[in-house]
Amino acid sequence: MSIASMSFGQPTRLTVPRGALWFGNAAAGLISLIRRLDQWQLEHASNEPKTADELLDWARRIESSDPGFAADLRAAVFRMQG
């Protein structure tokens, strides 16, 4: 074995490809934007009533199609309010 064929101890240099950092930052920003858009859509798509007044309004809207459920919703509101 000759010394020329041995490469032990020589540091290997790794170089970052040109544009890789820019692409990585752009991809991270795009992913963050998509996540925020998704969260915004999920929050606005939720039609769940959050207050007693919204629940009573929902009960009024479904009264004609499902009177039993509307009565249960009103009872739940009145129980909650005391």
C-alpha positions as CSV (number, residue, x, y, z in Angstrom):
1,M,0.0,0.0,0.0
2,S,1.3,3.3,-0.9
3,I,0.6,6.5,1.0
4,A,-1.1,8.1,-2.1
5,S,-3.9,5.5,-2.1
6,M,-4.8,6.1,1.5
7,S,-7.3,8.9,2.1
8,F,-7.6,8.6,5.9
9,G,-7.5,11.8,7.8
10,Q,-8.3,14.0,4.8
11,P,-11.4,16.2,5.6
12,T,-14.2,15.9,3.1
13,R,-15.8,19.1,2.2
14,L,-19.5,19.1,1.7
15,T,-20.9,22.1,-0.2
16,V,-24.5,23.2,-0.2
17,P,-25.8,23.2,-3.7
18,R,-26.5,26.7,-5.2
19,G,-30.0,27.9,-4.3
20,A,-30.7,25.1,-1.8
21,L,-31.0,27.5,1.1
22,W,-33.3,29.8,-0.8
23,F,-35.4,26.9,-2.0
24,G,-35.6,25.5,1.5
25,N,-36.7,28.8,3.0
26,A,-39.3,29.3,0.2
27,A,-40.7,25.8,0.7
28,A,-41.0,26.4,4.5
29,G,-42.7,29.7,3.9
30,L,-45.2,28.1,1.4
31,I,-45.9,25.3,3.9
32,S,-46.5,27.8,6.6
33,L,-48.9,29.8,4.4
34,I,-50.8,26.6,3.4
35,R,-51.2,25.6,7.1
36,R,-52.5,29.1,8.0
37,L,-55.0,29.0,5.1
38,D,-56.1,25.5,6.1
39,Q,-56.7,26.6,9.7
40,W,-58.6,29.7,8.5
41,Q,-60.8,27.6,6.4
42,L,-61.5,25.1,9.2
43,E,-62.4,27.9,11.6
44,H,-64.8,29.6,9.1
45,A,-66.3,26.3,7.9
46,S,-67.5,25.4,11.4
47,N,-71.2,26.1,11.7
48,E,-71.3,25.1,15.3
49,P,-73.1,27.5,17.6
50,K,-70.8,29.0,20.2
51,T,-73.2,30.9,22.4
52,A,-76.7,30.4,23.8
53,D,-78.2,32.9,21.3
54,E,-76.6,31.1,18.4
55,L,-78.0,27.8,19.6
56,L,-81.5,29.3,20.0
57,D,-81.2,30.8,16.5
58,W,-80.2,27.4,15.1
59,A,-83.2,25.8,16.9
60,R,-85.5,28.4,15.2
61,R,-84.1,27.5,11.8
62,I,-84.6,23.8,12.1
63,E,-88.0,24.0,13.8
64,S,-89.9,23.1,10.6
65,S,-87.7,20.2,9.6
66,D,-86.9,18.7,13.0
67,P,-89.1,20.0,15.8
68,G,-88.0,17.4,18.3
69,F,-84.4,18.2,18.0
70,A,-85.1,22.0,18.1
71,A,-87.0,21.4,21.4
72,D,-84.1,19.5,22.8
73,L,-81.7,22.3,21.8
74,R,-83.9,24.9,23.5
75,A,-84.2,22.8,26.6
76,A,-80.4,22.5,26.7
77,V,-80.0,26.3,26.5
78,F,-82.6,26.9,29.2
79,R,-80.9,24.3,31.4
80,M,-77.6,25.9,30.9
81,Q,-78.9,29.3,31.7
82,G,-80.5,28.1,34.8
